[in-house]
Amino acid sequence: MSSDRSRHDEAIPTLTDVVDLDPTALSPEERAAVHAEVTAQVLKLADQLLREASREVETALFARVRDRLRARLPEIIEAALRERVSRN
């Protein structure tokens, strides 16, 4: 279980640097604005990364299907020709 947890923890980016800022230096409105900006930027980045990953997966799957089709095509053509010849 701990190895699963460590792999999971490694997959989640976390803030590791301490921000040296007096909590009272920002008003509640400013903290809310910073929170909203960080949230918006993280969501934008996550969306971009998911789209990129989706394109990469689609490209890889397309290549696999193309390669399988290319490998089987001679067999399909040969079977079709043999069937046609045997009818005549």
C-alpha positions as CSV (number, residue, x, y, z in Angstrom):
1,M,0.0,0.0,0.0
2,S,2.8,2.4,0.8
3,S,4.4,1.9,-2.6
4,D,1.0,2.7,-4.2
5,R,0.8,5.8,-2.1
6,S,4.4,6.9,-3.0
7,R,3.7,6.5,-6.7
8,H,0.4,8.4,-6.3
9,D,2.2,11.2,-4.4
10,E,4.9,11.5,-7.1
11,A,2.2,11.9,-9.7
12,I,0.6,14.9,-7.9
13,P,2.5,18.2,-8.2
14,T,2.7,20.0,-4.9
15,L,4.1,23.4,-3.8
16,T,7.3,22.6,-2.0
17,D,8.8,26.1,-1.6
18,V,7.7,28.1,1.4
19,V,6.2,31.5,0.5
20,D,7.6,33.9,3.0
21,L,4.7,36.3,3.2
22,D,3.0,37.8,6.2
23,P,-0.6,36.4,6.0
24,T,-1.9,39.8,6.9
25,A,-0.1,41.5,4.0
26,L,-3.0,40.7,1.7
27,S,-6.6,41.5,2.3
28,P,-9.2,38.8,2.1
29,E,-10.2,40.2,-1.3
30,E,-6.6,40.0,-2.5
31,R,-6.2,36.5,-1.3
32,A,-9.4,35.5,-3.0
33,A,-8.1,37.1,-6.2
34,V,-4.8,35.3,-6.0
35,H,-6.7,32.0,-5.3
36,A,-8.9,32.6,-8.4
37,E,-5.9,33.4,-10.6
38,V,-4.0,30.4,-9.5
39,T,-7.0,28.2,-10.0
40,A,-7.7,29.6,-13.4
41,Q,-4.1,29.1,-14.5
42,V,-4.0,25.5,-13.2
43,L,-7.2,24.6,-14.9
44,K,-6.0,26.1,-18.2
45,L,-2.7,24.2,-18.0
46,A,-4.5,20.9,-17.1
47,D,-6.8,21.4,-20.1
48,Q,-3.9,22.0,-22.4
49,L,-2.0,19.0,-21.1
50,L,-5.0,16.8,-21.5
51,R,-5.5,17.9,-25.1
52,E,-1.9,17.2,-25.9
53,A,-2.0,13.8,-24.2
54,S,-5.2,13.0,-26.1
55,R,-3.6,13.9,-29.5
56,E,-0.5,11.8,-28.6
57,V,-2.7,8.8,-27.7
58,E,-4.8,9.2,-30.9
59,T,-1.6,9.4,-33.0
60,A,-0.3,6.2,-31.3
61,L,-3.5,4.3,-31.8
62,F,-3.8,5.4,-35.4
63,A,-0.3,4.1,-36.0
64,R,-1.1,0.8,-34.4
65,V,-4.2,0.3,-36.4
66,R,-2.4,1.3,-39.6
67,D,0.4,-1.2,-38.8
68,R,-2.0,-4.0,-38.1
69,L,-3.9,-3.3,-41.3
70,R,-0.7,-3.1,-43.3
71,A,0.4,-6.5,-41.8
72,R,-3.0,-8.2,-42.6
73,L,-3.7,-6.6,-46.0
74,P,-1.6,-9.1,-48.0
75,E,-3.4,-12.0,-46.3
76,I,-6.8,-10.4,-47.1
77,I,-5.9,-9.8,-50.7
78,E,-4.6,-13.3,-51.2
79,A,-7.7,-14.8,-49.6
80,A,-10.0,-12.7,-51.8
81,L,-8.0,-13.7,-55.0
82,R,-8.0,-17.4,-54.1
83,E,-11.7,-17.3,-53.5
84,R,-12.3,-15.5,-56.8
85,V,-10.0,-18.0,-58.7
86,S,-11.7,-21.0,-57.1
87,R,-15.1,-19.9,-58.3
88,N,-14.0,-19.8,-61.9
